């Protein structure tokens, strides 16, 4: 009836079977990945080795919220509960915050996957796309008299 091993099942007080995730996860246990340290405004933070469930849950909520407390809780899951206050007291801009977040989330998911410079580039590209500002393109030469790229006029005779 169930797809669980016998050692992952217990009897609940009512006599039914209980799926024991504690036993299952204990069997699956691998060493926790080391977190990545970073320094910002004179403090050293160590990111968690994996994205915390609270971060994933809060990320969904923050996408639809403008409440500062939601952002504070989201960032607290990665950097600690007072990090946002520390950063804002030191005048952190929204661009710097975006770059740090982009870098942190990428590197928690896959360490050393995004450099700080690349995070800044990605942030700027996203902001330009949001604002509808495509990267400037070189101007095309305009036609007109004296344009050497034009074909000479034909007399129409062969």
Secondary structure, DSSP 4 states (H G I P E B T S, - for coil): ---S-GGGEEE-TTS-EEE-HHHHHHHH--PPPPPPEEEETTEEEE--SS--HHHHHHHHHHTT---HHHHHHHHHHHH-TTHHHHHHHTT--HHHHHHHHHHHHHHHHSTTSS-HHHHHHHHHHHHHHHHT-PPP-PPPPPP-TT-TTSPPPP-S--
